[in-house]
Amino acid sequence: MNPEIGSLHTDEVLRSLLGRWREDPGGTYRGWFLWEERLKNFRSIRRGIEAVVAEIEAGTFGNVYKGSSLETVVGSIAEQRQLFKGADHAFLWKPKLRIPDIYESRENQLAFGRFLHACSCCDNEGQVLAAIRALDAQKIKGLGPAAANPLYFLHPTLVPPFNTAIVKGYNLVSGATVKLGRWDEYLAMRQGVMALNRRFRDLLSNDLGAVAGFLFDIGSGRYELPPASGDVAALARWEQELARVRDEGARESRLKMQAEQADLTHTEVQGWLRDLGRALGFRIWIASNDRGRPFGSGRLGDTCLDGLPASIANSGAEETIRLIDVLWLDLASDRVAAAFEVEHSTSIYSGIVRMLDLALGLPDHLAGAYFLVAPDEREEDVRAQFARPAFSRVADLNLNFLPYSELRSHREAMARFGSGLKPLLAVARALRR
């Protein structure tokens, strides 16, 4: 099979389709690839993979998927929008088929752990491909190229995501006949995907999530491919269909926005925390990717710190700390007094991991001032995530759940009459086990 993208469709028509795809509010480009929370998940998933490897090596991984560190990682991936829906299916234990055979076979489990460890530590294409081939040589029943999805979060410029819709979209675009379930087929498709990415690099990205999203939307039937015959009438009908999809996407986007307006927004809660922290006597840091968001009559980052103090920036965990939603810092020092992750609808797991990175990177800064801020109805989810085995080594982390209702009801009184962290800790709910 020739892995290169064929000539079924001219550059002109594919460029037209890519342009429409980039503009579609309901497509993966705007709905997932440009989603600001997407990049925040990379760090947490990487740490989760490290936890899986450590447990396999220590012999504590166990023989079930449910409740395992692997479920935590794959569940965090599956929480991502459109593209990774159902990504956990390949790792679910199917007792009648006894697949994937990484739960009952210690040898296969160790091979899977070595595969994840090698990919976590390597930094070039040759090493990644060697790790994939070594896993393929093990012939683990039921563990196919779906394992490439965690690898995408380790090497987004080298490993494209993989699922049925992506394969179908690739075959439609290229004229190839890639089949599911085999690593050699995946590796051939990978070459073709990277060739397509190079061919239309100006409309895609060096992050292979973009081209994978394009193929996903084709394979899932969101867009029809342009006619290959060059028939003018057929091409006109195809253009009309694209316009219809775009209009439907715009309507979907409007309905989604209307539904979200009934809820408190992530930015609004960050703004509450910003203003409350300032009133209680702290300097404020807003996540670097959120600073420019409109809030009130200005921007969310107005009057906040422009950069992290040197002691934090040089801690080794700066990459993660700068993405924490809100930090309160003492006026008289560089010490972090409180840290807040607002989990309106995004992965709770990734928020906890960012807090752990902060605690490990700055162990002398915080004394019981970590807060997960979320809608009241998410408290059970927050507690369930914190109780996972992946966090067993951080049981002493004094993490608190701060429900929206408490913040909404008491923030003005706290700002007017309070000082320091005492009023906030009074309404928060401890998560320590």
QUIFENFEN-V357520 format. One record per pair of residues at least 4 apart in sequence whose C-alpha atoms are under 6 Angstrom apart, sorted by the first residue. I is the first residue (numbers start at 1). J is the second residue. If there is no record, write none. Layout:
# QUIFENFEN-V357520
[[I & J] [I & J]]
This chain:
# QUIFENFEN-V357520
[[3 & 188] [3 & 189] [3 & 191] [3 & 192] [4 & 192] [5 & 174] [5 & 192] [6 & 174] [8 & 228] [9 & 228] [11 & 15] [22 & 29] [24 & 246] [24 & 249] [25 & 30] [25 & 249] [25 & 250] [26 & 31] [26 & 249] [27 & 31] [28 & 32] [28 & 213] [29 & 33] [30 & 34] [32 & 81] [41 & 350] [42 & 153] [44 & 350] [44 & 353] [45 & 73] [48 & 73] [52 & 69] [52 & 70] [53 & 113] [55 & 60] [55 & 61] [56 & 61] [63 & 103] [63 & 104] [64 & 103] [69 & 390] [71 & 75] [74 & 88] [78 & 84] [78 & 85] [78 & 86] [78 & 87] [80 & 84] [93 & 99] [94 & 98] [94 & 99] [99 & 142] [100 & 141] [100 & 142] [100 & 143] [101 & 141] [102 & 108] [102 & 109] [114 & 118] [115 & 131] [118 & 122] [119 & 128] [122 & 127] [144 & 181] [144 & 182] [145 & 183] [146 & 162] [149 & 161] [152 & 156] [152 & 159] [152 & 160] [152 & 161] [155 & 159] [156 & 207] [156 & 208] [157 & 206] [157 & 207] [157 & 208] [160 & 208] [165 & 216] [165 & 219] [165 & 220] [166 & 215] [166 & 216] [166 & 219] [168 & 219] [169 & 215] [169 & 216] [169 & 218] [169 & 219] [170 & 174] [170 & 215] [171 & 175] [171 & 176] [171 & 177] [178 & 185] [197 & 201] [201 & 205] [204 & 210] [209 & 213] [212 & 216] [215 & 219] [216 & 220] [217 & 222] [218 & 222] [218 & 223] [266 & 344] [273 & 277] [276 & 415] [277 & 282] [278 & 282] [279 & 415] [280 & 419] [280 & 420] [282 & 328] [282 & 329] [282 & 330] [282 & 331] [283 & 328] [283 & 329] [283 & 331] [284 & 304] [284 & 327] [284 & 328] [285 & 304] [285 & 305] [285 & 326] [285 & 327] [286 & 291] [286 & 301] [286 & 325] [286 & 326] [287 & 322] [287 & 323] [287 & 324] [287 & 325] [288 & 322] [288 & 323] [291 & 300] [291 & 301] [292 & 299] [293 & 299] [293 & 300] [294 & 298] [294 & 299] [295 & 299] [295 & 300] [308 & 313] [310 & 314] [313 & 318] [315 & 361] [317 & 361] [318 & 322] [325 & 340] [325 & 341] [326 & 340] [327 & 338] [327 & 339] [328 & 336] [328 & 337] [328 & 338] [329 & 335] [329 & 336] [329 & 337] [330 & 335] [335 & 365] [336 & 365] [337 & 366] [338 & 369] [338 & 370] [339 & 370] [340 & 371] [340 & 372] [341 & 351] [341 & 372] [341 & 373] [342 & 373] [342 & 374] [343 & 374] [344 & 374] [357 & 361] [358 & 362] [359 & 363] [368 & 398] [370 & 399] [370 & 400] [371 & 399] [371 & 400] [371 & 401] [372 & 401] [372 & 402] [373 & 402] [373 & 403] [374 & 403] [374 & 404] [375 & 403] [375 & 404] [376 & 403] [398 & 432] [399 & 431] [400 & 429] [400 & 430] [400 & 431] [401 & 428] [401 & 429] [402 & 428] [404 & 408] [405 & 409] [406 & 410] [407 & 411] [413 & 417] [414 & 418]]
